[in-house]
Amino acid sequence: MLNAEDRLFAVKYAPRLFFDLNEPFFPVRFGITVLREDGGSPSFRRRLSVNRPDVEAVVEYAIYYDYDIQHLYDLEHVWVYIGRNGEVADAEASFHGKYLKSLLHGSANLEGTRVSLYVQPGKHALSPLAEVFELLPGFASCTEEGAGADGLIYGDFLRGILTTDEDTDRRVRSYLQTCRFTPSLSYTLWEYGDREELFVSWEELLAEIPGRIRRELARL
């Protein structure tokens, strides 16, 4: 479980997320890891550098959604670098298997200790600039005719725990076709700051994910 100090960090530095007005899916958990030494991310293929003169710790937010518009299971990430005086020294966020620098020049997208990020409609990649999403091939089609195209996917750490097959993928695809939408290109802040049940340790979230997926498959 999250200790008291890590929970305070998680809440204080939680990103401000802006979603498209037509977005059908929102986060169900934030899996938190606070790193105070250099080391690998527990949930993303990268190494985090903490031992820097301007950094005290890095808060990793592994943001879990039950659905991306194209598949069941979706895990996104935000990393907030906390400075020696408690300020936000840097931020990064996941973007289709890679990550973007996420603190704009002059910290223009920083509201106190919370970085503001836009969430790609349906797909949930993160960027400090919403215009980036519209440059992606398939930006609109993936939320419409492409809905459900990938069926059930899951991270490497769940291999051997979860499996999929044609029937599973077909059921997921059929459901997500009922959720298809056209992005409005207008974004609004998702208010979640007082929902502390969203914040759990990464270990707790990892243990919860297989059960969530099985319940969704039973529902479908």
C-alpha positions as CSV (number, residue, x, y, z in Angstrom):
1,M,0.0,0.0,0.0
2,L,1.0,3.6,-0.4
3,N,2.7,5.0,2.7
4,A,1.5,8.4,4.0
5,E,4.4,10.4,2.5
6,D,4.0,8.8,-1.0
7,R,0.2,9.4,-0.9
8,L,0.8,13.1,-0.2
9,F,3.2,13.3,-3.0
10,A,0.8,11.5,-5.4
11,V,-2.1,13.9,-4.6
12,K,0.0,17.1,-4.5
13,Y,1.7,16.5,-7.9
14,A,-1.2,14.7,-9.7
15,P,-1.5,15.9,-13.3
16,R,-4.4,18.0,-14.5
17,L,-5.9,16.0,-17.3
18,F,-8.0,17.6,-20.1
19,F,-10.3,15.3,-22.0
20,D,-12.3,15.7,-25.2
21,L,-15.9,16.6,-24.5
22,N,-17.0,13.4,-26.3
23,E,-14.5,11.1,-24.5
24,P,-16.3,7.9,-23.4
25,F,-13.5,6.4,-21.1
26,F,-11.8,7.9,-18.0
27,P,-9.1,6.5,-15.6
28,V,-10.1,4.1,-13.0
29,R,-6.8,3.9,-11.0
30,F,-3.5,5.7,-10.7
31,G,-0.7,3.3,-9.8
32,I,1.9,5.3,-7.9
33,T,5.6,4.7,-7.5
34,V,7.9,7.3,-5.9
35,L,11.5,6.9,-6.9
36,R,14.2,8.5,-4.8
37,E,17.2,6.8,-6.5
38,D,18.0,6.1,-10.1
39,G,16.2,3.0,-11.3
40,G,13.9,1.3,-13.8
41,S,10.2,2.1,-14.0
42,P,8.2,-0.9,-12.7
43,S,5.6,-0.5,-15.4
44,F,7.2,1.1,-18.5
45,R,10.3,0.2,-20.4
46,R,12.6,3.0,-19.3
47,R,15.1,4.0,-16.7
48,L,14.5,7.1,-14.6
49,S,17.3,9.4,-13.5
50,V,16.7,10.8,-10.0
51,N,20.2,11.5,-8.9
52,R,20.4,15.0,-10.3
53,P,21.2,18.2,-8.4
54,D,17.8,19.7,-9.1
55,V,15.7,16.6,-8.3
56,E,14.6,15.0,-5.0
57,A,12.2,12.4,-6.3
58,V,10.2,11.3,-9.3
59,V,6.5,10.4,-8.9
60,E,5.4,7.9,-11.5
61,Y,1.6,7.8,-12.3
62,A,0.7,4.6,-14.1
63,I,-2.8,5.6,-15.3
64,Y,-5.1,2.7,-15.9
65,Y,-8.2,2.7,-18.1
66,D,-10.4,-0.3,-18.6
67,Y,-10.7,0.7,-22.3
68,D,-8.9,2.5,-25.1
69,I,-11.4,3.1,-27.9
70,Q,-9.6,0.3,-29.8
71,H,-9.0,-2.2,-27.1
72,L,-9.7,-3.6,-23.6
73,Y,-6.8,-2.6,-21.2
74,D,-5.0,0.7,-21.4
75,L,-2.1,1.9,-19.3
76,E,-0.6,5.4,-19.7
77,H,2.1,7.2,-17.7
78,V,3.0,10.6,-16.3
79,W,6.4,11.3,-14.5
80,V,6.7,14.3,-12.3
81,Y,10.2,15.3,-11.2
82,I,10.1,17.0,-7.8
83,G,12.8,19.6,-7.1
84,R,14.7,20.1,-3.8
85,N,12.4,22.9,-2.7
86,G,9.2,21.0,-3.6
87,E,8.8,22.7,-7.0
88,V,8.1,20.8,-10.2
89,A,11.5,20.5,-11.9
90,D,10.4,18.5,-15.0
91,A,7.6,16.3,-16.3
92,E,7.2,13.6,-19.0
93,A,4.2,11.7,-20.3
94,S,3.6,8.6,-22.4
95,F,2.8,8.9,-26.0
96,H,2.1,5.6,-28.0
97,G,4.8,3.5,-26.4
98,K,7.3,6.4,-26.1
99,Y,7.2,9.6,-24.0
100,L,7.2,13.3,-24.5
101,K,8.7,16.1,-22.5
102,S,5.7,17.6,-20.9
103,L,6.6,20.9,-19.2
104,L,6.3,23.8,-21.6
105,H,8.8,26.6,-21.8
106,G,8.5,28.8,-18.8
107,S,6.4,26.2,-17.1
108,A,3.4,27.7,-19.0
109,N,1.3,24.6,-18.3
110,L,2.0,24.3,-14.6
111,E,-0.7,25.2,-12.1
112,G,1.0,25.3,-8.8
113,T,2.5,21.8,-8.4
114,R,0.2,20.2,-11.1
115,V,1.2,20.0,-14.7
116,S,-1.7,20.3,-17.3
117,L,-1.9,17.7,-20.0
118,Y,-4.2,17.0,-22.9
119,V,-5.5,13.4,-23.4
120,Q,-5.8,12.1,-26.9
121,P,-9.5,11.3,-27.6
122,G,-10.1,7.6,-27.2
123,K,-6.5,6.7,-27.2
124,H,-5.3,8.5,-24.1
125,A,-1.8,9.4,-25.2
126,L,-0.7,12.6,-23.4
127,S,0.7,15.9,-24.6
128,P,1.0,19.5,-23.2
129,L,-0.3,20.6,-26.7
130,A,-3.6,19.3,-27.9
131,E,-2.7,20.1,-31.6
132,V,-0.2,17.3,-31.6
133,F,-2.9,14.7,-31.7
134,E,-4.5,16.0,-35.0
135,L,-1.1,15.3,-36.7
136,L,-1.4,11.6,-36.0
137,P,-2.5,9.3,-38.9
138,G,-5.8,7.8,-38.1
139,F,-6.6,10.4,-35.4
140,A,-10.3,10.5,-36.2
141,S,-10.8,7.1,-37.9
142,C,-9.5,5.2,-34.8
143,T,-12.4,6.5,-32.8
144,E,-15.0,5.7,-35.5
145,E,-14.6,2.8,-37.9
146,G,-11.4,1.6,-36.1
147,A,-13.1,1.3,-32.7
148,G,-12.3,-2.1,-31.2
149,A,-9.8,-3.1,-33.9
150,D,-7.3,-4.5,-31.4
151,G,-9.6,-6.6,-29.2
152,L,-7.9,-7.4,-25.9
153,I,-4.3,-6.4,-25.3
154,Y,-2.2,-6.4,-22.2
155,G,1.3,-5.5,-21.0
156,D,4.3,-8.0,-20.9
157,F,4.0,-8.3,-17.1
158,L,0.6,-9.9,-17.6
159,R,1.7,-12.6,-20.0
160,G,0.9,-16.0,-18.6
161,I,-1.8,-14.5,-16.5
162,L,-4.1,-13.3,-19.3
163,T,-4.8,-14.7,-22.7
164,T,-6.9,-13.8,-25.6
165,D,-8.4,-15.5,-28.7
166,E,-10.6,-14.7,-31.7
167,D,-13.8,-14.9,-29.7
168,T,-12.6,-12.6,-27.0
169,D,-11.3,-10.1,-29.5
170,R,-14.7,-10.3,-31.4
171,R,-16.6,-9.5,-28.2
172,V,-14.4,-6.6,-27.3
173,R,-14.7,-5.2,-30.9
174,S,-18.4,-5.5,-30.9
175,Y,-18.7,-3.6,-27.6
176,L,-16.3,-0.8,-28.6
177,Q,-18.1,-0.3,-31.9
178,T,-21.1,0.8,-29.8
179,C,-18.8,3.4,-28.2
180,R,-17.5,5.0,-31.4
181,F,-17.4,8.8,-31.5
182,T,-16.2,11.8,-33.3
183,P,-13.7,13.9,-31.4
184,S,-15.1,17.4,-30.6
185,L,-11.6,19.0,-30.5
186,S,-12.8,20.8,-27.4
187,Y,-11.3,19.8,-24.1
188,T,-12.4,20.1,-20.5
189,L,-10.6,19.5,-17.2
190,W,-11.4,16.2,-15.5
191,E,-12.1,16.9,-11.9
192,Y,-10.8,14.1,-9.7
193,G,-8.7,15.7,-7.0
194,D,-10.8,14.6,-4.1
195,R,-11.1,11.0,-5.2
196,E,-8.3,9.5,-3.1
197,E,-9.5,6.0,-3.9
198,L,-8.0,6.5,-7.4
199,F,-4.5,6.5,-5.9
200,V,-3.0,3.1,-5.1
201,S,0.5,1.7,-5.2
202,W,1.6,0.2,-8.5
203,E,1.8,-3.2,-6.9
204,E,-1.9,-2.9,-5.8
205,L,-2.9,-1.8,-9.3
206,L,-1.0,-4.7,-11.0
207,A,-2.8,-7.2,-8.7
208,E,-6.1,-5.6,-9.5
209,I,-5.9,-5.4,-13.3
210,P,-6.5,-9.1,-14.2
211,G,-9.7,-9.2,-12.1
212,R,-10.9,-6.0,-13.8
213,I,-10.3,-7.5,-17.2
214,R,-12.0,-10.8,-16.4
215,R,-15.1,-8.9,-15.0
216,E,-15.3,-6.9,-18.2
217,L,-15.1,-10.0,-20.4
218,A,-17.8,-11.6,-18.3
219,R,-20.0,-8.5,-18.8
220,L,-19.5,-8.6,-22.5
